Amino acid sequence: MKKEDKALLIDSLVEQINNYPHFYVVDVTALNSQTTSDLRRECFKNEIKLQVVKNTLFIKALEKIGNPEFEALKPILKNTTAIMFSQVANQPAKLIKSFAKGHGDMPALKGAFAEESVYVGANQLDALASIKSKNELIAEIVSLLESPINSVLSALDAGTTIHGVLDAIEKKGE
């Protein structure tokens, strides 16, 4: 491969890393072409970009970005590596877990950069899958805010007077 082509690939990887806030480094060594195609299809359905990379070029892209946290990812870049780029932190972890069940535990997680933290090792998959996305956190906050309103509305529905509701709120505040 020509030096110019390598430079273009490195720049492309840098752009991908900058465009996506989360990326997963996975081992796809044991996947045949059909299984890899199935994985790509699942990634596409889940809005995850899957890119097979040369380890040396990915290391150079990480170095070009200059984030010191990325140093922890360099030792895991061995064998056939693919990068899963995503806008949602836990989406690739959930996909890896579900896809690997039917495909001999492949792809295998090597590491990840999610929610501005580096995770190294396949044992981090459950932790990554349990990260709540921004939308999930917003939904939880909304439901917490809705709860007191729903209590007041149900009390009013039950025929309680407003005076009784206000007294209950006042007693609760004491």
Phi and psi in degrees as a GROMACS rama.xvg file:
@    title "Ramachandran Plot"
@    xaxis  label "Phi"
@    yaxis  label "Psi"
@TYPE xy
-71.196  153.575  LYS-2
-60.1922  -36.8073  LYS-3
-65.8326  -39.6722  GLU-4
-65.242  -40.9382  ASP-5
-62.5898  -42.1249  LYS-6
-62.7452  -39.0057  ALA-7
-64.8614  -42.2394  LEU-8
-64.1371  -41.3718  LEU-9
-62.9963  -44.9002  ILE-10
-62.3788  -38.067  ASP-11
-63.8222  -42.842  SER-12
-64.7958  -41.1563  LEU-13
-59.9191  -42.7944  VAL-14
-62.8187  -42.8044  GLU-15
-62.2517  -44.6803  GLN-16
-62.9467  -38.0551  ILE-17
-74.023  -28.9292  ASN-18
-82.0239  -25.7456  ASN-19
-113.819  128.124  TYR-20
-74.0508  -15.1995  PRO-21
-133.872  138.957  HIS-22
-145.374  147.473  PHE-23
-117.559  139.086  TYR-24
-104.827  119.257  VAL-25
-125.494  151.741  VAL-26
-93.2342  121.812  ASP-27
-119.339  24.7336  VAL-28
-56.7059  -45.8563  THR-29
-87.7791  3.93038  ALA-30
-85.5529  130.671  LEU-31
-82.3334  177.635  ASN-32
-64.0252  -37.8071  SER-33
-66.1782  -44.9342  GLN-34
-66.5654  -39.02  THR-35
-63.0829  -40.1621  THR-36
-63.0761  -42.1075  SER-37
-61.9124  -41.1407  ASP-38
-63.9003  -43.2144  LEU-39
-60.4122  -41.2718  ARG-40
-62.6633  -44.3126  ARG-41
-64.4424  -39.9694  GLU-42
-61.7284  -44.1299  CYS-43
-60.8114  -43.5123  PHE-44
-61.1062  -32.3755  LYS-45
-98.5693  14.2116  ASN-46
57.0157  43.5064  GLU-47
-116.997  132.803  ILE-48
-94.3958  122.821  LYS-49
-105.545  128.151  LEU-50
-138.452  120.844  GLN-51
-78.7388  133.582  VAL-52
-130.668  156.943  VAL-53
-82.204  132.554  LYS-54
-56.6252  -43.1301  ASN-55
-64.498  -37.597  THR-56
-70.5658  -36.3882  LEU-57
-67.7001  -39.3865  PHE-58
-60.521  -42.775  ILE-59
-65.4107  -36.151  LYS-60
-65.7103  -42.6346  ALA-61
-62.7927  -41.1974  LEU-62
-64.6775  -37.7079  GLU-63
-65.0448  -34.623  LYS-64
-69.5441  -38.9199  ILE-65
83.2939  13.8434  GLY-66
-76.5847  118.341  ASN-67
-62.2621  -23.9332  PRO-68
-65.1361  -27.1115  GLU-69
-68.8225  -15.0489  PHE-70
-57.2315  -33.7876  GLU-71
-66.4709  -20.3287  ALA-72
-84.9528  -20.8781  LEU-73
-59.185  -44.4964  LYS-74
-64.2086  -21.93  PRO-75
-86.7535  -4.63108  ILE-76
-84.1825  81.6172  LEU-77
-136.027  162.939  LYS-78
59.9165  -161.88  ASN-79
-79.8398  123.266  THR-80
-120.03  139.402  THR-81
-126.102  149.954  ALA-82
-112.821  132.448  ILE-83
-107.581  113.17  MET-84
-97.4304  135.571  PHE-85
-148.496  152.01  SER-86
-86.192  -20.761  GLN-87
-110.229  127.501  VAL-88
-61.6423  -40.9873  ALA-89
-93.1948  -8.18242  ASN-90
-59.8617  -48.111  GLN-91
-63.9117  -36.4554  PRO-92
-63.0645  -43.579  ALA-93
-63.9926  -40.0514  LYS-94
-65.9167  -43.8709  LEU-95
-59.5127  -45.7093  ILE-96
-60.6905  -47.2303  LYS-97
-72.0809  -39.1551  SER-98
-70.1603  -39.8961  PHE-99
-66.204  -27.6014  ALA-100
-57.4798  -39.4052  LYS-101
-98.0334  5.2034  GLY-102
-134.782  40.2978  HIS-103
63.8676  40.0833  GLY-104
60.4611  28.7537  ASP-105
-123.593  141.891  MET-106
-72.9736  152.986  PRO-107
-106.42  135.428  ALA-108
-71.0483  130.324  LEU-109
-99.6264  -42.7871  LYS-110
-175.495  175.152  GLY-111
-157.551  158.551  ALA-112
-123.301  105.31  PHE-113
-138.395  139.175  ALA-114
50.0824  44.8362  GLU-115
61.1106  25.8912  GLU-116
-132.96  150.613  SER-117
-99.2915  134.483  VAL-118
-120.962  130.788  TYR-119
-124.612  129.083  VAL-120
107.668  149.658  GLY-121
-65.6844  -23.4445  ALA-122
-69.6611  -7.43217  ASN-123
-88.6538  -2.54023  GLN-124
-60.5768  -43.6362  LEU-125
-65.0004  -40.2279  ASP-126
-63.04  -41.9231  ALA-127
-67.0417  -38.2483  LEU-128
-67.8933  -26.5594  ALA-129
-88.5195  -4.38524  SER-130
-62.6728  131.998  ILE-131
-86.0157  136.398  LYS-132
-76.9047  166.559  SER-133
-57.0752  -44.2782  LYS-134
-64.993  -37.9492  ASN-135
-65.3358  -40.5943  GLU-136
-65.3393  -41.526  LEU-137
-62.5201  -42.1816  ILE-138
-61.7022  -40.1521  ALA-139
-64.7875  -42.5169  GLU-140
-64.2911  -42.9207  ILE-141
-61.8417  -42.24  VAL-142
-66.7445  -34.3087  SER-143
-67.0834  -38.4915  LEU-144
-71.9102  -32.0456  LEU-145
-70.9771  -30.2216  GLU-146
-55.1488  -51.074  SER-147
-64.0566  -35.7635  PRO-148
-64.8902  -42.2263  ILE-149
-63.4066  -35.6233  ASN-150
-63.7193  -44.0081  SER-151
-64.2525  -44.9332  VAL-152
-64.366  -39.8632  LEU-153
-69.5349  -33.5662  SER-154
-66.1237  -40.0086  ALA-155
-68.0997  -37.0656  LEU-156
-63.6491  -33.9902  ASP-157
-75.9355  -4.19777  ALA-158
99.9695  4.45397  GLY-159
-68.7259  139.867  THR-160
-75.4019  160.318  THR-161
-62.3821  -35.7471  ILE-162
-60.5067  -41.7339  HIS-163
-65.5637  -38.6526  GLY-164
-65.7081  -44.6984  VAL-165
-62.7521  -39.3098  LEU-166
-62.6582  -41.0199  ASP-167
-64.5433  -41.044  ALA-168
-65.8553  -40.3775  ILE-169
-64.4918  -41.6212  GLU-170
-66.9073  -36.8948  LYS-171
-66.7261  -32.5183  LYS-172
-74.6742  -16.4984  GLY-173
